[in-house]
Amino acid sequence: MSELARDPYSALRHAGYRHFLAGNFISNVGRQALSVAVAWQIYQWTNSATALGLVGLVNVLPLLALVLPAGALADRFNRRLIIVRTMALSALLSIALVAVSYYHTSIPRLDILQQANDWLHRFALVFERLADPATLHFDQPALPVIYLILFLHAVMRVLAGPSRAVLVPLLVPTSALSNAVTWSASTFELSTVVGPALGGMMVAVSGYSSVYALDVLASLSLAVLLLGVKFAPPSSLPARPPGGMLAGVGFMWRNKQILAAMTLDLFAVVLGGATALLPIYADRILHVGPAGLGWLRAAPAVGAICMAMFTAHRPSARRPGLLMLWSAAGFGAAIGLFSLSTVFWLSLLALFLSGAFDNYSVVVRHTLVQLMTPDALRGRVTAVNQLFIGSSNEISALRAGLSAALFGPVMAAGVGGLGTIAVTVLIALLMPSLKNVPPLHQVKTEPEELEERPI
């Protein structure tokens, strides 16, 4: 193994990567704080688990429709410009959230808003079998507006996603890429500690609008910090990337190890994700309020950071794919423990373990995608990766919310954890190539017959 492969700080020795990492961290803190605040606000307005599930729906629709075109954009156009423009528009949307939240009592009861609320109420009644219909409230005119702004936020996030993800290989040498993925995953997880905890405390102390105002500044931070960063020389970039918009899908389908890693992560998150249930647990089961909700949201990230620090200072595992399978099973078991807990500290411990197990899977998957994919296809393959993972998070939120409405939050989380373990066993049997992934520092780029040099 080379010295760089053993150096746990090799990626951080590059200034451009440090700027990108800092900007990404700040913008993710804002996004995470916003997500916990808006979930609590919607739940307090509606008292509906279905309303929480619909947050996942409005986030997943832009992902399904736009992530593959966004990957093609990342392979064809200036990635920095894509990020700057989408972050600026995200800041404007957060300003709109500030206004809607602060002045929600002044929003007129327009017919279109009342009709939207009536539709949301009827939809919720289909699933809210365990709730007294009289306790569900869909009479807030600002509610449909909040959903619309969240939808537009998701559009901006999806359009910027592949461009943000594929910048890393242009900021560090190939020998430091696995280390960069580890640090990127670690700082993302740190943002999911700081963001929810900060968001929960700000809601408790100063209200929802202050959280949305924080996101305005956070959305602009990445664009500002990228201004002085130098990427790969322009001479290495072709005017037109080879292949079409679906070239990334074809590459992933041919590479069974990447396909297996993505499939495992997809179903583990869809079945085992419990984030959408946390407001219900904080309110009805653990009785810890918005500040406690922030810590529940943060606990998985604390576990992920601990795991990331452990793996960054350890030699590469000899069989990372096999460990990924064990990590997915451990994630399912941790969610099962969380589902049964009625004690705050035990719930935090279970979520901590879920984050630790999940982090290892994230690092392995991202490293495989970045190292095995030719540069010319990286935007489009990354888009497919984000389609798998992003859709799994949002579909998980929808699944969890609707399942909780039908069967209760404990059943929704517990069955999801068991389902994750079952899917892990199936993938180990049906896609055995994942178990044969070599140490990550030995992973090589897969050859592709391309007529042009890659972006």
Buried (B, 14 or more C-beta within 10 A) or exposed (E): EEEBBBBBEBBBEBEBBBBBBBBBBBBBBBBBBBBBBBBBBBBBBBBBBBBBBBBBBBBBBBBBEBBBBBBBBBBBEBBBEBBBBBBEBBBEBBBBBBBBBBEBEEBEEEEEBBEBBEEBBEBBBEBBEEBEEEEBBBEBBBBBBBBBBBBBBBBBBBBBBBBBBBBBBBBBEEBBBBBBBBBBBBBBBBBBBBBBBBBBBBBBEEBBBBBBBBBBBBBBBBBBBBEEBEBBEEEEBBEEBBBEBBBBBBBBEEBBBBBBBBBBBBBBBBBBBBBBBBBBBBBEBBEBBBBBBBBBBBBBBBBBBBBBBEBBEEEBBEBBBBBBBBBBBBBBBBBBBBBEBEEBEBBBBBBBBBBBBBBBBBBBBBBBBBBBBBBBBBBBBBBBBBBBBBBBBBBBBBBBBBBBBBBBBBBBBBBBBBBBBBBBEEBBEEBEBBBEBBBBBEBEBBEBEBEEBBB
